[in-house]
Amino acid sequence: MTARTSTRRSLLLGLFLCQYYARPSYSMKDCIEPLRMDRQQSKGPTHCSIDTAWAPQPICHNKPEDEEDCPPTDNGSNVCAYVIESLYADWRMLDGAFLTSGTCQASIRQGEFTSQDALRVLPANHELVAIRVTGRALKRALEQGLVDYYVHGNLDAYPHTAGLYYELDLLQPPGQRIQNLKLLGFSCNWKSFDNNDNDSILLLTDAHIADSHLFQGNVLATSKTGRGSAESFFLHATSVCTLKDNWHRMRLRHEPPTNMIPLDGLNQQRQQQNVQVDGGTKPTLAATI
């Protein structure tokens, strides 16, 4: 590649990103409920500051080295559900965010949460990137993550999203479990994005995910290093002070209820569909997920 070609591509990328980043934000303060930050009534310490936050109970991540008081989670990582909300809040110029549970590396222990704990959760060897995807490609990535997690037992594969809404039905056949995929538009209304090949969005994700079979390297711009992401995560944690079940999370108004089938009900159906094999039981393919 010549220097002139490289310079031209850099200029085109810069113009493209300026066009998208300059779009009017959908004003999060108009779309979300304000944070409840009553620290006096929190169960955490009263000395909560910019240096520490407080976790009244562990926030668990599925790893063999996790603490004994962390039971297995149903989504690969409860920690990643909080991480993606934090990072997306720092990248509000994008349309949504997509991470897998493998992006996170450790549970959050009960007690004080410091910047060093944030580096345990988000190590320095990852990088956030912005990619451009269609609705069909995003739905395909969500479906593949579910197969990798539930069928192949990959605890790092569960997909976590922010700025997006979908219904999940684990009893449907492969390719049909993600339904009613929606995107929060600039007018604070949910817009259908299901199987859409005509429109594309800017999505925040991890560089490894962007270059994997899920999205196949459609990278537009790189972001912070892993250390910078950990710092953003920690700053968000200290801003809410007490890390409760939903962070005191900002709730989107008019958000549709998620149709999530409980895993215990799914397991019961699996057991009912088991078949006898050599004197034992083995789940049928349809009961595997």
C-alpha positions, 0 to 999 in steps of 0.5 A: 500500500502506498503512502498516498493510498494510506493517507486517503483511507485515513481521511475517508475514515475520519470523515465517516466517523465525524459524520456518525459521531456528530449525529444528535445524541438521543439525549440519555437524560431524556430517555432514562430515569435519573440515578438514585444515589442516596448514599446515606441509605445504602448498605455500604460504607459512608466513606464511599468516594472517587477511590472506592465503590461498595459491593454488598454481595458478590457479582459473579463471573463463571470461572473455575477460580471464582470464589466459593460464594459465587454460584453458576450464572445463567448468562456466563457472567453477571459482571459482564452485564454491568460492564457493558452498561458502563462502557456503553454509557461512555460511548453514547455516540454509538447505537449499541454495544455487544460483548460476550461473557469472555470479555470479563475475567473475574468476579467482583468480590463483596466489599470495597471495589477499587481500580485494581479490582476493575483491572481484574475484571477487564485485563489490559490485553483487550481493546474496544472498537466500533464496527458497522453491522446490519440487523441480520448480522447482529441477530446472527451473532446473537444466535451463534453466541447462544449456540456456543454457550448452551450447546457447546458449553462455552462459558465465554460465549454468552452475548451481552448487549446495551442499547438493544432489546430482543426477546429470547425463546430458548425452546425455538430451533436454531436461528429463531431464538432471538426475536423482535430485535429492536434499537433505541432510536434518537426519539427515545422510541424502540425501532425494529431492527430484526433481519434488517439488511438495509440499515446498519448501526455503529456497534461497540464491541471487543476487538477480538469479537470484531475479528471473529466469526461473529462479525468478521473484522468489520472494524471502523475505529479503535478505542481505548486500551484495556486499561482505559476501559477498566478505568471507565468501568471503575469511574462508572462504579464509583459514580453509583457508589453501591453496586447493587443487583442493577447498579442502581442502573439507569432504566430506559423509559417505555422499555418493553418487558423481556420475554426470558424463559427461565432456565429451570423451566428449560431444564425440566423440559430437557429432562422430560425429553430425555431418551434411554441410551444403553441403560442411561439417559441422553438428551435428544438434540431438540432438548439440548437447547 
